[in-house]
């Protein structure tokens, strides 16, 4: 028997417990237990409707698992981390059932469950709660610096660095045009970008902007998670081009400018994420010498609203087992979203 507690407000002790679990997951799996969007929702509070789910096994000190449910403008995102020592107990399914029941209680909607480096076991877990395969992301990497011929793509496309406190409105306008309808990168507001500006990795010098006719036309936002380790890859966090300006070389220019910046900071390699279905972007990155490192996958479904669904406002704990009725949310449908203009996942 596992007890799952719903957390809408995370105190310092709660965050410390989840952080300890995520460190154990990263040590075992070689990647972060939660994506950056979900981690920020956890530690800083997310959009309305976001919630965390803490799983405990009686007699064990460390959390059995954690799920983060985040509400976007058009869909829900959920990610799950399970203690490596307790992965045979069905805890991931219990957490997902609790999270999907919360979606139903808040009126239902489309759900994405993101899984890095998925296996057949993840397919089985998703199927057990009624989710099916949706979007796939490719992480691609290459060495730095770029070959001179590739670096020349930035010639004739001057860039400048982002100015904190000045460029946010213009950048938000461009980002939300370039990523209209995108489940993670679309519909950003001032609060979201200000959250990113407070992160220890944020560097306005590596947030590169290109202007045309007095307005932003394209950007390349880079990320360096570890400045002390040259072998830790720098990241192309997100690239955006104003709709209507595709096909004039801005994507190639922004990619080359971002790679040049990361190389100037001592990075020996570069990585990025892209939707597998975004064939144009994948072709661009391959033409720059990027190769596939691994795939991530979204499992998706549509959760119907529960009878008398309403906004829940209190935390609570309850035991979960495989027969619990509220866990049997009926799900169906695939991923309606098409490939993004540019894509990142972090």
Residue pairs with C-beta under 8 A, 6 or more apart in sequence:
1 58
1 319
1 320
1 321
2 55
2 56
2 57
2 64
2 89
2 91
2 94
2 319
2 320
2 321
3 55
3 56
3 58
3 317
3 318
3 319
3 320
4 53
4 54
4 55
4 94
4 95
4 98
4 317
4 318
4 319
4 320
5 53
5 54
5 55
5 56
5 315
5 316
5 317
5 318
6 51
6 52
6 53
6 98
6 102
6 312
6 315
6 316
6 317
7 14
7 51
7 52
7 53
7 54
7 315
8 50
8 51
8 52
8 312
8 313
8 314
8 315
9 45
9 315
10 18
10 42
10 43
10 45
10 52
14 52
14 54
15 42
15 43
17 54
17 62
17 63
18 42
18 52
18 54
18 63
18 66
20 62
20 63
21 33
21 62
21 63
21 65
21 66
21 81
21 83
22 32
22 33
22 34
22 66
22 81
24 62
24 83
24 84
24 85
25 33
25 81
25 82
25 83
25 84
26 32
26 33
27 84
28 84
29 84
29 116
29 117
31 116
31 117
32 39
32 116
33 66
33 81
34 42
34 66
34 68
34 79
34 81
35 79
35 114
35 345
35 346
36 346
37 70
37 77
37 184
38 68
38 70
38 77
38 79
39 68
40 46
40 195
40 199
41 47
41 50
41 68
41 70
42 52
42 68
44 195
46 70
46 71
47 70
47 71
47 72
48 71
49 69
49 71
49 76
49 106
49 311
50 68
50 69
50 70
50 71
51 69
51 99
51 102
52 66
52 67
52 68
52 69
53 66
53 67
53 68
53 69
53 95
53 98
53 99
53 102
54 63
54 65
54 66
55 63
55 64
55 65
55 66
55 67
55 82
55 91
55 94
55 95
55 320
56 63
56 64
57 64
57 86
57 89
57 91
60 83
60 86
62 83
62 85
63 83
64 82
64 83
64 86
64 89
64 91
65 80
65 81
65 82
65 83
65 86
65 91
65 92
65 94
65 95
66 80
66 81
66 95
67 78
67 79
67 80
67 81
67 95
67 96
67 98
67 99
68 78
68 79
69 76
69 77
69 78
69 99
69 102
69 103
70 76
70 77
70 78
71 106
72 183
72 184
72 186
72 187
73 186
73 187
74 110
74 181
74 183
74 187
75 109
75 110
75 111
75 112
75 183
75 337
76 103
76 109
76 110
76 111
76 112
76 303
77 111
77 112
77 113
77 114
77 183
77 184
78 96
78 99
78 100
78 111
78 112
78 113
78 114
79 113
79 114
80 92
80 95
80 96
80 99
80 113
82 91
82 92
82 95
83 91
90 322
92 125
93 125
93 128
93 129
93 322
94 320
94 321
94 322
94 327
96 113
96 125
96 129
96 131
97 129
97 320
97 324
97 326
97 327
97 328
97 329
98 320
98 327
100 111
100 129
100 130
100 303
100 327
100 329
100 331
101 306
101 326
101 327
101 329
102 312
103 109
103 111
103 303
103 329
104 303
104 304
104 305
104 306
104 309
104 326
104 329
105 306
105 309
105 310
105 312
106 309
106 310
106 311
106 312
107 305
107 309
108 302
108 303
108 304
108 305
108 306
108 309
109 302
109 303
110 300
110 301
110 302
110 303
110 333
110 336
111 131
111 300
111 301
111 302
111 303
111 331
112 134
112 135
112 183
112 298
112 299
112 300
112 335
113 126
113 131
113 298
113 299
113 300
114 296
114 297
114 298
114 345
115 122
115 126
115 296
115 297
115 298
115 299
116 294
116 296
117 294
117 295
117 296
118 295
118 296
118 297
122 297
122 299
123 133
126 132
126 133
126 299
129 327
129 329
129 331
130 301
130 329
130 330
130 331
130 332
131 299
131 300
131 301
131 331
132 299
132 300
132 301
132 334
133 297
133 298
133 299
133 300
134 297
134 298
134 299
134 300
134 334
134 335
135 275
135 276
135 277
135 297
135 298
135 300
135 335
135 337
136 275
136 276
136 277
136 295
136 296
136 297
136 298
137 273
137 274
137 275
137 276
137 295
137 296
137 297
137 298
137 343
137 345
138 273
138 274
138 275
138 276
138 282
138 292
138 294
138 295
139 271
139 272
139 273
139 292
139 293
139 294
139 295
139 296
140 271
140 272
140 273
140 274
140 282
140 285
140 286
140 290
140 291
140 292
140 293
141 233
141 269
141 270
141 271
141 290
141 291
141 293
142 269
142 270
142 288
142 289
142 290
142 291
143 268
143 269
143 270
143 289
144 234
144 259
144 262
144 263
144 267
144 268
144 269
144 270
145 151
145 259
145 260
145 263
146 256
146 259
146 260
146 263
146 288
146 289
147 289
150 256
150 259
150 288
150 289
151 256
151 259
151 260
152 256
153 249
153 252
153 253
153 255
153 256
154 253
154 254
154 256
154 257
154 260
156 253
157 210
157 218
157 249
157 250
157 253
157 254
157 257
158 210
159 208
159 209
159 210
159 220
159 254
159 257
160 208
160 209
160 211
161 204
161 205
161 206
161 207
161 208
161 209
162 171
162 204
162 207
162 208
162 209
162 219
162 221
163 204
164 197
164 204
167 209
167 216
168 190
168 193
168 194
169 190
170 215
170 216
171 193
171 209
171 216
171 219
172 188
172 189
172 190
172 193
173 216
174 216
174 217
174 218
174 219
174 240
174 242
175 185
175 188
175 219
175 238
175 240
176 186
176 187
176 188
177 242
177 243
178 240
178 241
178 242
178 243
178 341
178 342
179 185
179 186
179 240
179 340
179 341
179 342
180 186
181 337
182 337
182 340
182 341
182 343
183 337
184 345
185 238
185 340
185 343
185 344
196 202
197 204
201 223
201 224
201 225
203 222
203 224
205 261
206 221
206 222
206 223
206 224
206 258
206 261
206 262
206 265
207 219
207 221
207 222
208 219
208 220
208 221
208 222
208 254
208 257
208 258
208 261
209 216
209 218
209 219
210 216
210 217
210 218
210 219
210 250
210 253
210 254
210 257
211 217
212 245
216 242
217 241
217 242
217 245
217 250
218 239
218 240
218 241
218 242
218 245
218 250
218 251
218 253
218 254
219 238
219 239
219 240
219 254
220 236
220 239
220 254
220 255
220 257
220 258
221 236
221 237
221 238
221 239
221 258
222 234
222 235
222 236
222 237
222 258
222 261
222 262
223 234
223 235
223 236
223 237
223 346
224 234
224 235
224 262
224 265
224 267
225 232
225 235
226 232
227 265
227 266
230 266
230 267
230 268
231 268
231 269
232 267
233 267
233 268
233 269
233 270
233 271
234 262
234 265
234 267
234 269
234 270
234 271
235 270
235 271
235 272
235 344
235 346
236 255
236 258
236 259
236 270
236 271
236 272
236 344
237 344
237 346
238 342
238 343
238 344
239 251
239 254
239 255
239 258
239 342
240 341
240 342
241 250
241 251
241 254
241 341
241 342
243 341
246 341
251 281
251 284
251 342
252 284
252 288
255 284
255 285
255 288
256 288
258 270
259 270
259 288
262 270
270 290
271 293
272 285
272 290
272 344
273 296
273 343
273 344
273 345
273 346
274 281
274 282
274 285
274 342
274 343
275 281
275 339
275 340
275 343
276 282
276 295
277 338
277 339
278 339
278 340
278 341
278 342
278 343
279 339
281 339
281 341
281 342
281 343
296 345
298 335
300 333
300 334
300 335
301 331
301 332
301 333
302 331
302 332
302 333
303 329
303 330
303 331
304 329
304 330
306 326
320 327
